[in-house]
């Protein structure tokens, strides 16, 4: 496959082996590799990237590091760039041009790079991200039905969110993070998040979120 100036759909390719990494970089002279980790940092980082992919034409290969470690190690060997996850590396003609990692994957970091190196789309595009919000829906329904107390719901929801490494859209990330804010606060104990009602009526907010998720 040869890269063209415009394509109808976002190219989002799983790279599970070193050979697939090499083929992807050969097929797409201008491309990026996104390394996905095992927690919500991946979800947040990909959400930021997704907003740019709607407006710019950039094929992306993604590596789920835990599952496809040889592919991840191959990228590190090719580039000489220390592994992080999440991690975004921009390639041109097979050579790394830019990298950004972890919480540094922000609109402020990506904007000048995309504007300088990546062609804009003729029309806004869509990205086929992971569609697996059902675990959140089930948890919210259980709480609204009275099967979970406020504290039990907060505990389970924050743990689910903290360990979620899905490739989600920015919209989904923003919606799912709205209930309890930064899940890293949970590492020191649930009390650090405060009472479940601290941000207003919890049932009302959960019902509103469930409605928005559809």
C-alpha positions as CSV (number, residue, x, y, z in Angstrom):
1,X,0.0,0.0,0.0
2,X,1.3,3.4,-0.9
3,X,0.5,6.6,1.0
4,X,-1.6,9.1,-0.9
5,X,-2.3,12.8,-0.1
6,X,-5.9,12.1,1.1
7,X,-7.7,9.0,2.2
8,X,-11.4,8.6,3.1
9,X,-10.7,6.9,6.5
10,X,-8.2,7.2,9.2
11,X,-5.4,4.6,8.9
12,X,-5.1,3.0,12.3
13,X,-3.1,-0.2,12.2
14,X,-2.2,-2.7,14.9
15,X,1.5,-3.5,14.9
16,X,1.9,-6.8,16.6
17,X,5.3,-7.9,15.3
18,X,8.6,-6.3,14.3
19,X,7.9,-7.3,10.7
20,X,4.6,-5.4,10.8
21,X,6.4,-2.3,12.1
22,X,8.8,-2.4,9.2
23,X,6.0,-2.9,6.7
24,X,4.0,-0.1,8.1
25,X,6.9,2.4,8.0
26,X,7.6,1.2,4.4
27,X,4.0,1.6,3.3
28,X,3.6,5.1,4.8
29,X,6.6,7.5,4.4
30,X,4.9,9.9,6.8
31,X,3.4,8.1,9.8
32,X,3.3,7.8,13.6
33,X,3.6,5.0,16.0
34,X,1.6,5.1,19.2
35,X,2.6,2.8,22.1
36,X,-0.3,2.0,24.4
37,X,0.3,1.1,28.0
38,X,-1.9,-0.4,30.7
39,X,-3.6,2.6,32.4
40,X,-5.6,5.7,31.8
41,X,-2.5,7.7,30.6
42,X,-2.9,5.8,27.4
43,X,-6.6,6.7,27.1
44,X,-5.8,10.3,27.8
45,X,-2.9,10.5,25.4
46,X,-4.7,8.8,22.6
47,X,-7.7,11.1,23.1
48,X,-5.5,14.1,22.5
49,X,-4.0,12.5,19.4
50,X,-7.5,11.6,18.1
51,X,-8.5,15.3,18.0
52,X,-5.6,16.0,15.6
53,X,-6.4,12.9,13.5
54,X,-9.8,14.4,12.8
55,X,-8.1,17.3,11.1
56,X,-4.8,16.0,9.8
57,X,-3.9,13.1,7.5
58,X,-1.5,10.9,9.4
59,X,-1.5,7.1,9.4
60,X,-1.0,5.7,12.9
61,X,0.3,2.3,13.9
62,X,-0.4,1.3,17.5
63,X,1.4,-1.2,19.7
64,X,-0.2,-2.6,22.8
65,X,3.1,-2.9,24.7
66,X,2.3,-5.7,27.1
67,X,0.8,-7.9,24.4
68,X,3.1,-7.1,21.6
69,X,6.4,-6.4,23.3
70,X,8.7,-7.6,20.5
71,X,7.2,-4.9,18.2
72,X,7.7,-2.3,20.9
73,X,11.3,-3.3,21.5
74,X,11.9,-3.2,17.7
75,X,10.7,0.4,17.6
76,X,13.1,1.3,20.4
77,X,16.0,-0.4,18.6
78,X,15.2,1.3,15.3
79,X,15.0,4.7,16.7
80,X,17.3,4.7,19.7
81,X,14.4,6.3,21.7
82,X,13.9,5.0,25.2
83,X,10.6,3.2,25.6
84,X,7.7,4.9,27.3
85,X,4.0,4.2,27.3
86,X,2.0,6.0,26.2
87,X,4.5,7.2,23.6
88,X,4.0,8.9,20.2
89,X,6.8,8.9,17.6
90,X,6.5,10.7,14.3
91,X,8.4,9.1,11.4
92,X,9.3,10.5,8.0
93,X,11.0,8.1,5.5
94,X,11.5,5.6,8.3
95,X,13.4,8.1,10.5
96,X,12.0,9.5,13.8
97,X,11.3,13.2,13.7
98,X,9.5,13.8,17.0
99,X,8.6,12.0,20.2
100,X,6.4,12.8,23.1
101,X,5.6,10.6,26.1
102,X,3.2,10.1,29.0
103,X,1.4,13.2,30.3
104,X,3.4,15.4,27.9
105,X,1.1,14.2,25.0
106,X,-0.9,17.5,25.0
107,X,-2.5,19.7,22.4
108,X,0.2,22.3,23.1
109,X,2.9,19.7,22.3
110,X,1.3,18.3,19.2
111,X,-0.1,21.4,17.5
112,X,3.2,22.9,16.2
113,X,4.4,19.4,15.0
114,X,1.2,18.7,13.1
115,X,1.0,22.1,11.6
116,X,4.6,21.9,10.4
117,X,4.8,18.3,9.1
118,X,1.4,16.8,8.6
119,X,-1.0,17.6,5.7
120,X,-4.5,18.8,6.7
121,X,-7.5,16.8,5.7
122,X,-9.8,18.2,3.0
123,X,-12.7,17.4,5.3
124,X,-13.0,16.5,9.0
125,X,-12.3,12.8,9.5
126,X,-13.4,10.2,12.0
127,X,-11.3,7.8,14.0
128,X,-12.5,4.3,14.8
129,X,-11.6,4.2,18.5
130,X,-12.3,1.4,21.0
131,X,-16.1,1.2,21.6
132,X,-16.3,-0.5,25.0
133,X,-18.0,1.7,27.5
134,X,-20.4,-1.1,28.5
135,X,-18.4,-1.9,31.7
136,X,-19.0,1.7,32.8
137,X,-22.7,1.5,31.8
138,X,-23.2,-1.7,33.8
139,X,-21.5,-0.1,36.9
140,X,-23.6,3.0,36.7
141,X,-26.9,1.1,36.2
142,X,-26.0,-1.1,39.2
143,X,-25.5,2.1,41.3
144,X,-28.7,3.7,40.1
145,X,-30.7,0.5,40.8
146,X,-29.4,0.5,44.4
147,X,-27.1,-2.5,44.1
148,X,-24.1,-0.4,45.0
149,X,-23.6,2.2,47.8
150,X,-22.1,5.5,46.9
151,X,-18.7,4.6,48.3
152,X,-18.6,1.1,46.6
153,X,-19.6,2.8,43.3
154,X,-16.8,5.4,43.6
155,X,-14.3,2.7,44.5
156,X,-15.2,0.4,41.6
157,X,-15.6,3.3,39.1
158,X,-12.2,4.9,39.9
159,X,-10.4,1.6,39.7
160,X,-12.0,0.8,36.4
161,X,-11.1,4.2,35.0
162,X,-7.6,4.1,36.4
163,X,-6.8,0.8,34.7
164,X,-8.5,1.6,31.4
165,X,-5.9,1.7,28.5
166,X,-8.5,1.8,25.7
167,X,-7.9,3.9,22.6
168,X,-10.7,6.3,23.3
169,X,-11.8,9.6,21.7
170,X,-11.2,12.8,23.5
171,X,-15.0,13.1,24.0
172,X,-15.2,9.7,25.7
173,X,-12.2,10.4,27.9
174,X,-13.7,13.8,29.0
175,X,-17.0,12.2,29.8
176,X,-15.7,9.3,31.7
177,X,-13.3,11.4,33.8
178,X,-15.9,13.9,34.7
179,X,-17.4,12.0,37.7
180,X,-14.3,11.8,40.0
181,X,-11.5,13.7,38.3
182,X,-7.9,12.5,38.5
183,X,-7.8,8.7,39.4
184,X,-4.2,9.0,40.5
185,X,-5.5,10.5,43.7
186,X,-6.8,7.1,44.5
187,X,-3.4,5.5,45.0
188,X,-3.2,7.1,48.5
189,X,-6.6,5.7,49.5
190,X,-10.2,6.4,48.7
191,X,-10.4,9.1,51.3
192,X,-8.2,11.3,49.1
193,X,-11.0,11.6,46.6
194,X,-13.3,12.9,49.3
195,X,-17.0,11.9,49.8
196,X,-18.8,10.7,46.7
197,X,-21.3,13.6,47.0
198,X,-18.5,16.2,47.1
199,X,-19.1,17.3,43.5
200,X,-22.9,17.5,43.8
201,X,-25.7,14.9,43.8
202,X,-24.0,11.7,42.6
203,X,-27.1,9.9,41.3
204,X,-28.0,13.0,39.2
205,X,-24.5,13.2,37.8
206,X,-24.4,9.5,37.0
207,X,-27.7,9.5,35.3
208,X,-26.6,12.5,33.2
209,X,-23.4,10.7,32.2
210,X,-25.2,7.5,31.4
211,X,-27.6,9.5,29.1
212,X,-24.7,11.3,27.3
213,X,-22.8,8.0,26.7
214,X,-26.0,6.6,25.1
